[in-house]
Amino acid sequence: MTDVESFKAGMRQLTAGVCLVTTQAADGSRSGLTATAVCSVSAEPPILLVCVNRDNGNYAAIRAAGRFAVNVLAAEDEDLSNRFASAVSGDERFHHGDWGTLASGVPVLASALASFDCTLLEVKDMGSHGVFFGQVEAVKVRSGDAPPLLYGDGSYGTLKFL
Ligand SMILES: Cc1cc2nc3c(=O)[nH]c(=O)nc-3n(C[C@H](O)[C@H](O)[C@H](O)COP(=O)(O)O)c2cc1C
């Protein structure tokens, strides 16, 4: 088995779209984190997965809420990506951005390229992370052609479609 640093060095080369994964507790308190470990699992039925570090506060929050949203960021929202990975915590992370809701009431970002509103199907703990499988209850896609926010080799970038 390889060491952690080699694994991380390799993974830094896997450029990915950046998402904000959000949830809302029964008492109304919101939380969320920046995540690139997001993947489509199944189209019929529509299921996606998100990997969240078990040491992060959001791991327990999403588990308890049983619902979450995945917001795919546009390049213009780099500041929100930093905010949702920073020392700013809990509901204060939502003090920037235009936030609304879809089917389940979890926070959805108006400027996201796409938002997936999910019901938590299952959590599979795997090493340091929990793999959250979400059944997609509703999807909102932003109109227009805003470029995506990407993250690779420790830096942000974007992509111009030809
Ligand atoms: C570009 C980027 C991608 C990230 N991807 C993930 C991820 O996929 N899963 C994860 O658990 N943390 C990821 N993080 C780290 C979390 O966003 C960060 O630890 C956050 O502060 C956790 O919030 P919490 O402790 O309130 O749960 C990422 C951070 C950045 C900047």
The ligand as a Gaussian input file, in Angstrom:
#p B3LYP/6-31G(d) Opt

LIG

0 1
 C      -11.257000      22.616000      -3.632000
 C      -11.580000      21.864000      -2.360000
 C      -12.153000      20.607000      -2.435000
 C      -12.479000      19.882000      -1.273000
 N      -13.072000      18.651000      -1.383000
 C      -13.446000      17.988000      -0.271000
 C      -14.149000      16.755000      -0.368000
 O      -14.452000      16.271000      -1.462000
 N      -14.522000      16.127000       0.790000
 C      -14.208000      16.651000       2.025000
 O      -14.552000      16.024000       3.040000
 N      -13.549000      17.825000       2.159000
 C      -13.184000      18.512000       1.038000
 N      -12.540000      19.723000       1.157000
 C      -12.255000      20.254000       2.496000
 C      -13.496000      20.864000       3.177000
 O      -14.167000      21.790000       2.332000
 C      -13.070000      21.600000       4.459000
 O      -12.354000      20.715000       5.284000
 C      -14.262000      22.204000       5.185000
 O      -13.814000      23.238000       6.051000
 C      -15.019000      21.171000       6.025000
 O      -16.034000      21.854000       6.734000
 P      -16.616000      21.289000       8.138000
 O      -15.455000      20.957000       8.996000
 O      -17.458000      22.420000       8.632000
 O      -17.434000      20.077000       7.796000
 C      -12.206000      20.449000       0.003000
 C      -11.626000      21.740000       0.071000
 C      -11.330000      22.442000      -1.094000
 C      -10.753000      23.821000      -0.998000

